[in-house]
Amino acid sequence: MTDEPAVRELRLVVTADDYDAALRFYRDVLGLTERAAFTSPDGRVVLLDAGRATLELTDPHHAAFIDEVEVGRRVAGHVRVAFQVDDSVATTSKLAAAGAEVVAEPTRTPWNSLNSRLEAPGALQLTLFTELGE
């Protein structure tokens, strides 16, 4: 057995009907940095760096609990993308101004973070969270 991880990178692949709007939103507004971009006669793809990636698995009961805490009701599908940001209040406002629909304003969670929920381009539901420390 080796200490080397079996998986080197997690990529969330999103097919966006309005590629240009999604690219502007995630790269230019949210601030994900462009790592690579490719074009072909068949289309375009861009890789945006979102920092460290983790895969959070939850059962349906805990997913409902998270929605209740962050939004007040069950709203997420089976995939939700969470971004840790320095200021979830300011970032929520910035993304809303760029076209995201705010589902729930930032709220303090029992796990001591400030979380908001948005519907964003690419048909993604986003959680923005800021760790509040102790």
C-alpha positions in Angstrom: 0.0 0.0 0.0 1.3 3.5 -0.9 0.7 6.8 0.8 0.1 8.4 -2.7 -3.6 9.2 -3.3 -5.3 7.2 -6.0 -7.1 10.3 -7.3 -5.1 13.4 -8.2 -7.8 15.9 -9.1 -11.5 16.2 -8.8 -13.2 17.9 -11.9 -16.8 18.9 -11.8 -17.8 19.1 -15.5 -20.8 21.4 -16.2 -22.4 21.7 -19.6 -23.7 25.2 -19.9 -26.2 26.1 -22.6 -24.9 29.7 -22.5 -21.2 29.0 -22.3 -20.2 32.7 -22.5 -22.5 33.8 -19.7 -21.3 30.9 -17.5 -17.7 31.7 -18.2 -18.1 35.3 -17.3 -20.0 34.4 -14.2 -17.5 31.8 -12.8 -14.3 33.3 -14.1 -14.9 37.1 -14.1 -17.4 37.5 -11.3 -16.7 34.7 -8.9 -13.0 34.9 -9.6 -12.0 31.3 -10.5 -8.7 31.5 -12.4 -8.4 30.1 -15.9 -6.0 27.1 -16.0 -6.5 26.1 -19.6 -8.9 26.6 -22.5 -9.4 24.6 -25.7 -11.4 25.1 -28.8 -12.2 22.8 -31.7 -14.7 22.7 -34.5 -17.0 20.9 -32.1 -17.0 23.5 -29.3 -15.1 25.1 -26.4 -14.0 24.0 -22.9 -12.3 25.9 -20.1 -10.7 24.6 -16.9 -11.2 27.0 -14.0 -9.2 26.5 -10.9 -11.4 26.4 -7.8 -8.7 25.7 -5.2 -8.7 22.5 -3.2 -11.5 20.1 -4.1 -13.3 17.6 -1.9 -16.2 15.3 -2.5 -18.9 15.7 0.2 -21.2 12.7 0.3 -24.4 13.0 2.4 -27.4 10.8 2.8 -30.9 12.3 2.0 -31.7 13.0 5.6 -28.6 15.1 6.2 -29.0 16.8 2.8 -32.5 17.9 4.0 -31.0 19.1 7.3 -28.4 21.2 5.4 -31.2 22.7 3.2 -33.3 23.4 6.3 -30.4 25.3 8.0 -29.2 27.2 4.9 -32.6 27.9 3.2 -35.4 26.9 5.5 -36.8 24.2 3.2 -35.6 21.4 0.9 -34.4 22.9 -2.4 -31.3 21.2 -3.7 -31.1 18.4 -6.1 -28.7 15.6 -5.8 -25.7 17.9 -6.7 -24.9 21.2 -5.1 -21.5 23.0 -5.4 -20.0 24.7 -2.4 -17.3 27.4 -2.6 -15.4 28.6 0.4 -15.0 32.3 0.1 -13.5 35.0 2.3 -16.8 37.0 2.6 -20.0 35.2 1.8 -22.1 38.3 2.3 -20.1 40.4 -0.3 -19.7 37.5 -2.7 -23.4 36.7 -2.6 -24.2 40.3 -3.5 -21.6 40.3 -6.3 -23.0 37.0 -7.8 -26.6 38.2 -7.5 -25.6 41.4 -9.4 -24.2 39.2 -12.1 -27.4 37.3 -12.5 -27.4 34.5 -9.9 -30.7 34.1 -8.1 -30.4 34.3 -4.3 -32.3 31.4 -2.8 -31.2 32.3 0.8 -29.1 35.1 2.2 -26.1 34.3 4.3 -27.0 32.6 7.6 -24.9 31.4 10.4 -25.0 27.6 10.6 -24.7 25.2 13.6 -21.2 24.2 12.2 -20.1 27.9 12.6 -19.9 29.1 9.0 -21.9 31.8 7.2 -23.6 30.2 4.3 -25.8 31.5 1.4 -27.5 29.6 -1.4 -27.8 30.7 -5.0 -29.1 29.3 -8.4 -26.3 30.0 -10.8 -25.4 29.6 -14.5 -25.0 26.1 -15.8 -28.1 25.1 -13.7 -26.0 24.8 -10.6 -27.1 25.4 -7.1 -24.3 27.0 -5.1 -23.5 27.3 -1.4 -21.1 30.1 -0.6 -19.5 29.6 2.8 -17.2 31.5 5.1 -15.7 29.7 8.1 -16.2 31.9 11.1 -13.7 30.2 13.4 -14.2 29.7 17.1 
